Amino acid sequence: MRLDQKTAVVTGAASGFGAGIARKFAAEGAHVYVVDIDAKAAQAVTDEIGGTAVICDITNAENVTALHDQVLAAGPLDILVNNAGATHLPQPLETVSAEDFTRINAVNMTSVYLMAKAFVPGFRSRGQGAILNVASTGGVSPRPNLTWYNATKGWMITATKAMAVELAPSGVRVNAINPVAGETPLLKSFMGEDTPEIRAKFLSTIPLGRFSTPEDMGNAACFLCSDEAAMITGVALEVDGGRCI
């Protein structure tokens, strides 16, 4: 029970890596706020693990403020996981639409700013807290034709390190995990299309020979957000089967 009596907010927690993180946190004793825009899926995860489902568009400042007020009304927050993410279909960088560019920037970057603006003051005032940002191997070793997605994840890694340096004197730790692609709703978007040939080509770049799983992300996230990682901050941990070697 490494997160016993802890309270955590996990964004994008209704599916994929976010659901894996939420399940692991709950299994380790945390009360989890399952935050997502998909009400039905968020409630399904909550019914499975307990906790609280919250429908929230994390790119909207008013929504994030309402989330903050709901969480803090029940007690202080210990862990914030910025997991929600978006991508564009693989294509030459100059052909990505302005709408897609704006959307991925809002989900992958603006939301991190809005969540920090809402929750960091409480972490500072308590002198403790853990923030985990879910970045990507794309921010370390970019693949062609996912340029603007890769760029947002590179931003998230830099933001993690900058936040860690600034918040360390307040006793707040900030880390990131860099997953390789996994069996999540975004997999088909990363690959363009899901065929055995494309999967085999993708997997050939991962030394351990498999996609990452929600359980992999949950285990890594739990460690970094637990007291076992009390001396770790500013780290972007590659959970990638060796992809970035």
C-alpha positions as a Markdown table, in Angstrom:
| # | Residue | x | y | z |
|---|---|---|---|---|
| 1 | Met | 0.0 | 0.0 | 0.0 |
| 2 | Arg | 2.6 | 2.5 | -1.1 |
| 3 | Leu | 0.0 | 5.3 | -1.7 |
| 4 | Asp | -2.1 | 4.6 | 1.4 |
| 5 | Gln | -4.2 | 7.6 | 2.4 |
| 6 | Lys | -3.0 | 9.6 | -0.6 |
| 7 | Thr | -5.3 | 11.5 | -3.0 |
| 8 | Ala | -4.4 | 11.6 | -6.7 |
| 9 | Val | -5.8 | 13.3 | -9.8 |
| 10 | Val | -5.1 | 11.4 | -13.0 |
| 11 | Thr | -6.1 | 13.1 | -16.3 |
| 12 | Gly | -7.1 | 11.1 | -19.3 |
| 13 | Ala | -7.8 | 8.2 | -16.8 |
| 14 | Ala | -10.7 | 6.6 | -18.6 |
| 15 | Ser | -8.6 | 4.5 | -21.0 |
| 16 | Gly | -5.1 | 3.5 | -21.9 |
| 17 | Phe | -2.1 | 4.5 | -19.8 |
| 18 | Gly | -4.2 | 6.8 | -17.6 |
| 19 | Ala | -6.5 | 3.9 | -16.7 |
| 20 | Gly | -3.5 | 1.7 | -15.9 |
| 21 | Ile | -2.1 | 4.4 | -13.6 |
| 22 | Ala | -5.5 | 4.9 | -11.9 |
| 23 | Arg | -5.8 | 1.2 | -11.3 |
| 24 | Lys | -2.3 | 0.9 | -9.9 |
| 25 | Phe | -2.8 | 3.9 | -7.6 |
| 26 | Ala | -6.1 | 2.6 | -6.3 |
| 27 | Ala | -4.6 | -0.9 | -5.7 |
| 28 | Glu | -1.8 | 0.8 | -3.7 |
| 29 | Gly | -4.3 | 2.6 | -1.4 |
| 30 | Ala | -4.9 | 6.0 | -3.1 |
| 31 | His | -8.2 | 7.7 | -3.6 |
| 32 | Val | -8.2 | 8.5 | -7.3 |
| 33 | Tyr | -10.0 | 11.2 | -9.2 |
| 34 | Val | -10.6 | 9.7 | -12.6 |
| 35 | Val | -10.6 | 12.8 | -14.8 |
| 36 | Asp | -11.7 | 12.5 | -18.5 |
| 37 | Ile | -14.0 | 14.0 | -21.1 |
| 38 | Asp | -15.5 | 10.6 | -21.7 |
| 39 | Ala | -18.2 | 10.4 | -19.0 |
| 40 | Lys | -19.2 | 6.8 | -19.6 |
| 41 | Ala | -15.6 | 5.4 | -19.7 |
| 42 | Ala | -14.6 | 7.4 | -16.7 |
| 43 | Gln | -17.5 | 6.1 | -14.7 |
| 44 | Ala | -16.6 | 2.5 | -15.8 |
| 45 | Val | -13.1 | 2.8 | -14.5 |
| 46 | Thr | -14.4 | 4.4 | -11.3 |
| 47 | Asp | -16.9 | 1.6 | -10.8 |
| 48 | Glu | -14.0 | -0.8 | -11.1 |
| 49 | Ile | -11.5 | 0.8 | -8.8 |
| 50 | Gly | -13.5 | 3.1 | -6.5 |
| 51 | Gly | -12.5 | 6.8 | -6.3 |
| 52 | Thr | -14.3 | 9.6 | -8.0 |
| 53 | Ala | -15.1 | 10.2 | -11.7 |
| 54 | Val | -14.9 | 13.8 | -12.9 |
| 55 | Ile | -15.8 | 15.0 | -16.3 |
| 56 | Cys | -13.4 | 17.8 | -17.3 |
| 57 | Asp | -12.0 | 19.4 | -20.4 |
| 58 | Ile | -8.5 | 20.0 | -19.2 |
| 59 | Thr | -7.9 | 22.5 | -22.0 |
| 60 | Asn | -10.6 | 24.8 | -20.5 |
| 61 | Ala | -9.6 | 27.1 | -17.6 |
| 62 | Glu | -13.1 | 27.2 | -16.1 |
| 63 | Asn | -13.3 | 23.3 | -16.2 |
| 64 | Val | -9.9 | 23.0 | -14.5 |
| 65 | Thr | -10.9 | 25.5 | -11.8 |
| 66 | Ala | -14.1 | 23.5 | -11.1 |
| 67 | Leu | -12.0 | 20.3 | -10.9 |
| 68 | His | -9.7 | 22.0 | -8.4 |
| 69 | Asp | -12.6 | 23.3 | -6.3 |
| 70 | Gln | -14.2 | 19.8 | -6.2 |
| 71 | Val | -11.0 | 18.0 | -5.2 |
| 72 | Leu | -9.9 | 20.5 | -2.6 |
| 73 | Ala | -13.4 | 20.6 | -1.0 |
| 74 | Ala | -12.8 | 17.0 | 0.0 |
| 75 | Gly | -9.3 | 17.5 | 1.2 |
| 76 | Pro | -5.7 | 18.3 | 0.1 |
| 77 | Leu | -4.2 | 16.7 | -3.1 |
| 78 | Asp | -1.0 | 14.7 | -2.8 |
| 79 | Ile | -0.4 | 13.6 | -6.5 |
| 80 | Leu | -1.2 | 15.1 | -9.8 |
| 81 | Val | -0.7 | 13.1 | -13.0 |
| 82 | Asn | -0.9 | 14.9 | -16.3 |
| 83 | Asn | -1.6 | 12.0 | -18.6 |
| 84 | Ala | -4.1 | 13.1 | -21.1 |
| 85 | Gly | -2.6 | 13.4 | -24.6 |
| 86 | Ala | -3.5 | 13.9 | -28.2 |
| 87 | Thr | -1.7 | 13.4 | -31.5 |
| 88 | His | -2.1 | 13.9 | -35.3 |
| 89 | Leu | -2.0 | 11.2 | -37.9 |
| 90 | Pro | 1.5 | 10.5 | -39.3 |
| 91 | Gln | 2.1 | 12.9 | -42.2 |
| 92 | Pro | 4.6 | 15.4 | -43.5 |
| 93 | Leu | 4.9 | 18.3 | -41.0 |
| 94 | Glu | 3.7 | 20.9 | -43.5 |
| 95 | Thr | 0.4 | 19.1 | -44.1 |
| 96 | Val | -0.8 | 18.9 | -40.5 |
| 97 | Ser | -3.9 | 21.2 | -40.3 |
| 98 | Ala | -4.0 | 24.3 | -38.1 |
| 99 | Glu | -6.9 | 22.7 | -36.3 |
| 100 | Asp | -4.9 | 19.6 | -35.4 |
| 101 | Phe | -1.8 | 21.7 | -34.4 |
| 102 | Thr | -4.0 | 23.8 | -32.1 |
| 103 | Arg | -5.7 | 20.8 | -30.6 |
| 104 | Ile | -2.5 | 18.8 | -29.7 |
| 105 | Asn | -0.9 | 22.0 | -28.3 |
| 106 | Ala | -4.0 | 22.5 | -26.1 |
| 107 | Val | -4.2 | 19.0 | -24.8 |
| 108 | Asn | -0.4 | 18.2 | -24.5 |
| 109 | Met | 0.8 | 21.6 | -23.3 |
| 110 | Thr | -1.8 | 24.1 | -22.3 |
| 111 | Ser | -3.5 | 21.6 | -20.0 |
| 112 | Val | -0.2 | 21.1 | -18.0 |
| 113 | Tyr | -0.1 | 24.9 | -17.5 |
| 114 | Leu | -3.7 | 25.1 | -16.4 |
| 115 | Met | -3.4 | 22.2 | -14.0 |
| 116 | Ala | -0.2 | 23.7 | -12.5 |
| 117 | Lys | -1.8 | 27.1 | -12.2 |
| 118 | Ala | -4.7 | 25.5 | -10.3 |
| 119 | Phe | -2.9 | 22.9 | -8.1 |
| 120 | Val | 0.7 | 24.1 | -7.5 |
| 121 | Pro | -0.3 | 26.8 | -5.0 |
| 122 | Gly | -1.8 | 24.1 | -2.7 |
| 123 | Phe | 1.3 | 22.0 | -3.1 |
| 124 | Arg | 3.6 | 25.0 | -2.2 |
| 125 | Ser | 1.5 | 25.9 | 0.8 |
| 126 | Arg | 1.7 | 22.3 | 2.2 |
| 127 | Gly | 5.3 | 22.0 | 1.4 |
| 128 | Gln | 4.8 | 18.6 | -0.3 |
| 129 | Gly | 3.3 | 16.9 | -3.4 |
| 130 | Ala | 4.2 | 14.9 | -6.4 |
| 131 | Ile | 3.5 | 15.8 | -10.0 |
| 132 | Leu | 4.0 | 13.3 | -12.8 |
| 133 | Asn | 3.9 | 14.3 | -16.5 |
| 134 | Val | 3.4 | 11.6 | -19.1 |
| 135 | Ala | 5.7 | 12.6 | -22.0 |
| 136 | Ser | 6.9 | 10.2 | -24.7 |
| 137 | Thr | 9.9 | 8.6 | -26.3 |
| 138 | Gly | 8.9 | 10.9 | -29.2 |
| 139 | Gly | 10.3 | 13.8 | -27.1 |
| 140 | Val | 13.7 | 12.0 | -26.9 |
| 141 | Ser | 14.1 | 10.1 | -30.1 |
| 142 | Pro | 11.5 | 11.5 | -32.6 |
| 143 | Arg | 9.9 | 9.4 | -35.4 |
| 144 | Pro | 9.4 | 11.1 | -38.8 |
| 145 | Asn | 5.9 | 12.4 | -39.6 |
| 146 | Leu | 4.9 | 13.0 | -36.0 |
| 147 | Thr | 6.8 | 16.2 | -35.8 |
| 148 | Trp | 4.3 | 18.4 | -33.9 |
| 149 | Tyr | 3.3 | 15.7 | -31.5 |
| 150 | Asn | 7.0 | 15.0 | -30.9 |
| 151 | Ala | 7.6 | 18.7 | -30.2 |
| 152 | Thr | 4.9 | 18.9 | -27.6 |
| 153 | Lys | 6.4 | 15.9 | -25.8 |
| 154 | Gly | 9.9 | 17.5 | -25.9 |
| 155 | Trp | 8.3 | 20.6 | -24.4 |
| 156 | Met | 6.8 | 18.4 | -21.6 |
| 157 | Ile | 10.2 | 16.9 | -20.7 |
| 158 | Thr | 11.7 | 20.4 | -20.5 |
| 159 | Ala | 8.7 | 21.7 | -18.5 |
| 160 | Thr | 9.1 | 18.8 | -16.1 |
| 161 | Lys | 12.8 | 19.6 | -15.4 |
| 162 | Ala | 12.0 | 23.3 | -15.1 |
| 163 | Met | 9.1 | 22.7 | -12.8 |
| 164 | Ala | 11.3 | 20.4 | -10.7 |
| 165 | Val | 14.0 | 23.0 | -10.2 |
| 166 | Glu | 11.5 | 25.7 | -9.3 |
| 167 | Leu | 9.4 | 23.6 | -7.0 |
| 168 | Ala | 12.1 | 21.7 | -5.2 |
| 169 | Pro | 12.6 | 24.3 | -2.5 |
| 170 | Ser | 8.9 | 24.0 | -1.7 |
| 171 | Gly | 9.2 | 20.2 | -1.2 |
| 172 | Val | 7.3 | 19.4 | -4.4 |
| 173 | Arg | 8.7 | 16.8 | -6.7 |
| 174 | Val | 8.1 | 16.7 | -10.5 |
| 175 | Asn | 9.0 | 13.8 | -12.8 |
| 176 | Ala | 7.9 | 12.4 | -16.1 |
| 177 | Ile | 7.7 | 9.0 | -17.8 |
| 178 | Asn | 8.4 | 8.5 | -21.5 |
| 179 | Pro | 6.4 | 5.5 | -22.8 |
| 180 | Val | 6.9 | 3.9 | -26.1 |
| 181 | Ala | 3.7 | 3.3 | -28.0 |
| 182 | Gly | 1.3 | 0.8 | -26.4 |
| 183 | Glu | -2.1 | -0.8 | -26.8 |
| 184 | Thr | -4.1 | 2.4 | -26.2 |
| 185 | Pro | -6.6 | 4.3 | -28.3 |
| 186 | Leu | -3.7 | 6.4 | -29.7 |
| 187 | Leu | -1.8 | 3.4 | -31.2 |
| 188 | Lys | -3.6 | 3.5 | -34.5 |
| 189 | Ser | -3.1 | 7.2 | -34.8 |
| 190 | Phe | 0.7 | 6.8 | -34.2 |
| 191 | Met | 0.9 | 4.1 | -36.8 |
| 192 | Gly | -1.4 | 5.6 | -39.4 |
| 193 | Glu | -3.1 | 2.3 | -39.9 |
| 194 | Asp | -3.1 | -0.9 | -37.9 |
| 195 | Thr | -1.8 | -3.8 | -40.0 |
| 196 | Pro | 0.4 | -6.8 | -39.1 |
| 197 | Glu | 3.1 | -5.4 | -41.3 |
| 198 | Ile | 3.1 | -2.0 | -39.7 |
| 199 | Arg | 3.0 | -3.5 | -36.3 |
| 200 | Ala | 6.0 | -5.7 | -37.1 |
| 201 | Lys | 8.0 | -2.7 | -38.4 |
| 202 | Phe | 7.1 | -0.7 | -35.3 |
| 203 | Leu | 8.0 | -3.5 | -32.9 |
| 204 | Ser | 11.3 | -4.1 | -34.6 |
| 205 | Thr | 12.5 | -0.7 | -33.1 |
| 206 | Ile | 11.8 | -1.9 | -29.5 |
| 207 | Pro | 14.6 | -4.1 | -28.2 |
| 208 | Leu | 12.3 | -5.9 | -25.8 |
| 209 | Gly | 10.0 | -6.7 | -28.7 |
| 210 | Arg | 6.6 | -5.6 | -27.4 |
| 211 | Phe | 4.5 | -2.6 | -27.0 |
| 212 | Ser | 4.2 | -0.9 | -23.5 |
| 213 | Thr | 1.1 | -1.7 | -21.4 |
| 214 | Pro | -1.0 | 0.3 | -19.1 |
| 215 | Glu | 0.4 | -1.9 | -16.3 |
| 216 | Asp | 3.9 | -0.9 | -17.2 |
| 217 | Met | 3.0 | 2.8 | -16.9 |
| 218 | Gly | 1.1 | 2.2 | -13.7 |
| 219 | Asn | 4.1 | 0.6 | -12.0 |
| 220 | Ala | 6.5 | 3.3 | -13.1 |
| 221 | Ala | 4.1 | 6.1 | -12.1 |
| 222 | Cys | 3.4 | 4.5 | -8.7 |
| 223 | Phe | 7.1 | 4.4 | -7.9 |
| 224 | Leu | 7.8 | 7.9 | -8.9 |
| 225 | Cys | 4.8 | 9.3 | -7.0 |
| 226 | Ser | 5.5 | 7.3 | -3.9 |
| 227 | Asp | 7.7 | 8.1 | -0.9 |
| 228 | Glu | 10.2 | 5.5 | -2.2 |
| 229 | Ala | 11.2 | 8.1 | -4.8 |
| 230 | Ala | 11.6 | 10.9 | -2.2 |
| 231 | Met | 15.0 | 11.8 | -3.6 |
| 232 | Ile | 14.0 | 11.7 | -7.3 |
| 233 | Thr | 12.9 | 14.9 | -9.1 |
| 234 | Gly | 13.4 | 16.2 | -12.6 |
| 235 | Val | 13.7 | 12.8 | -14.1 |
| 236 | Ala | 12.1 | 11.7 | -17.4 |
| 237 | Leu | 12.1 | 8.0 | -17.0 |
| 238 | Glu | 12.1 | 6.0 | -20.3 |
| 239 | Val | 9.6 | 3.1 | -20.0 |
| 240 | Asp | 10.2 | 2.0 | -23.5 |
| 241 | Gly | 11.6 | -1.5 | -23.7 |
| 242 | Gly | 14.9 | 0.0 | -24.9 |
| 243 | Arg | 13.5 | 2.1 | -27.7 |
| 244 | Cys | 15.7 | 5.1 | -26.9 |
| 245 | Ile | 19.0 | 3.2 | -26.6 |
